[in-house]
């Protein structure tokens, strides 16, 4: 499995975490440690064509996309986020990323926070969302830097990986973003960007998120690059935590 990176963007450089592996097991370890009931969880999306999408457990609440970092891709997404045509609903929950290598947990939080009404969230995660509900994205980031419970959950999730984890702060070359439908539109949520990206009207995050992710992947010229997609929805029958 690939490791995520979050070395660029708006990070303060003061705190560095071990990257979270791109696996449902690692992500589920994080959310269950933080108080989410195990009736929901993350699962691999085996492919983005229509036939494989029918195999994904429904309903899908969000998608998490792991992709390689390139200067061009990052610049293109920043231009989308700052475009005058990028209208963002006030109902979107968004948090800036200031912790190095925290992008896996950032994607988890963006996926969960924008589905709070649909998911059985309790414990420390529910407490974080309640405490930060009226904060700005920057204030949420500052609060997360002081949240030891989330840091410990991320650490536990990082230890769940099947590959040797890099050291905290080590430069790795993949990053996570979340996709969720909010207020009738599909949003791409990445705390490295200055704002969420509105991808247009949608009430089907699996179908429309897969379409946008396919377009994202096609924008890379190198066919050898690694990508992965993980869904948030009902737990698989064979999940054991």
SULCORLIN-V621361 format. One record per pair of residues at least 12 apart in sequence whose ideal C-beta (glycine too) atoms are under 7 Angstrom apart, sorted by sequence separation. I is the first residue (numbers start at 1). GAP is how many residues later the second one is. If there is no record, write none. Layout:
[[I,GAP] [I,GAP]]
//
This chain:
[[131,12] [177,12] [187,12] [28,13] [112,13] [116,13] [177,13] [185,13] [186,13] [199,13] [5,14] [28,14] [43,14] [95,14] [186,14] [4,15] [27,15] [185,15] [3,16] [4,16] [113,16] [185,16] [186,16] [213,16] [24,17] [184,17] [185,17] [3,18] [4,18] [24,18] [24,19] [128,19] [184,19] [186,19] [1,20] [2,20] [24,20] [93,20] [1,21] [93,21] [181,21] [1,22] [92,22] [128,22] [181,22] [186,22] [186,23] [181,24] [124,25] [180,25] [206,25] [124,26] [179,26] [186,26] [179,30] [179,33] [96,41] [95,42] [96,42] [64,43] [94,43] [98,43] [22,44] [97,44] [95,45] [96,45] [99,45] [105,45] [95,46] [99,46] [64,47] [98,47] [62,49] [95,49] [105,49] [61,50] [62,52] [102,52] [62,53] [61,54] [61,57] [61,58] [4,62] [2,64] [5,64] [115,65] [8,66] [114,66] [101,67] [111,67] [101,68] [110,68] [114,68] [100,69] [107,69] [111,69] [106,70] [107,70] [110,70] [107,71] [103,72] [104,72] [103,73] [30,75] [27,77] [31,77] [30,78] [40,79] [110,79] [40,80] [27,81] [31,81] [39,81] [17,82] [19,82] [17,83] [18,83] [36,83] [37,83] [15,84] [16,84] [17,84] [20,84] [36,84] [15,85] [16,85] [17,85] [19,85] [20,85] [36,85] [37,85] [106,85] [10,86] [11,86] [12,86] [35,86] [10,87] [11,87] [13,87] [35,87] [9,88] [10,88] [11,88] [35,88] [11,89] [34,89] [35,89] [36,89] [34,90] [35,90] [92,90] [6,91] [34,91] [35,91] [91,91] [91,92] [7,93] [89,93] [6,94] [31,94] [89,94] [97,94] [6,95] [92,95] [94,95] [96,95] [97,95] [5,96] [6,96] [89,96] [95,96] [4,97] [6,97] [5,98] [4,99] [4,100] [94,102] [69,104] [92,104] [68,105] [69,105] [68,106] [69,106] [67,107] [88,107] [66,108] [67,108] [88,108] [86,109] [66,110] [88,110] [65,111] [86,111] [87,111] [64,112] [65,112] [81,112] [82,112] [86,112] [81,113] [64,114] [65,114] [81,114] [34,115] [63,115] [78,115] [34,116] [62,116] [63,116] [77,116] [78,116] [81,116] [62,117] [80,117] [62,118] [34,119] [33,120] [77,120] [111,121] [30,123] [33,123] [30,124] [29,127] [30,127] [29,128] [15,130] [27,130] [26,131] [29,131] [26,132] [20,134] [26,134] [25,135] [26,135] [17,137] [18,137] [20,137] [21,137] [20,138] [23,138] [19,139] [23,139] [18,140] [21,140] [21,141] [21,142] [63,142] [62,143] [63,143] [60,145] [19,146] [60,146] [63,146] [73,146] [18,147] [19,147] [18,148] [65,148] [67,149] [18,150] [56,150] [17,151] [16,152] [16,153] [19,153] [53,153] [53,157] [68,157] [68,158] [1,160] [67,160] [1,161] [66,161] [1,162] [48,162] [66,162] [3,163] [7,164] [65,164] [48,165] [5,166] [48,166] [63,166] [64,166] [5,167] [4,168] [5,168] [63,168] [3,169] [5,169] [6,169] [4,170] [5,170] [62,170] [3,171] [4,171] [60,171] [61,171] [2,172] [4,172] [60,172] [61,172] [60,173] [59,174] [56,175] [58,175] [57,176] [57,177] [57,179] [48,181] [10,182] [9,183] [8,184] [45,184] [45,185] [6,186] [44,186] [45,186] [43,187] [42,188] [43,188] [42,189] [42,190] [43,190] [40,192] [40,193] [43,193] [40,194] [41,194] [39,195] [40,195] [39,196] [38,197] [41,198] [38,201] [27,203] [38,203] [22,206] [24,206] [32,209] [28,211] [29,212] [28,213] [2,224] [2,226]]
//
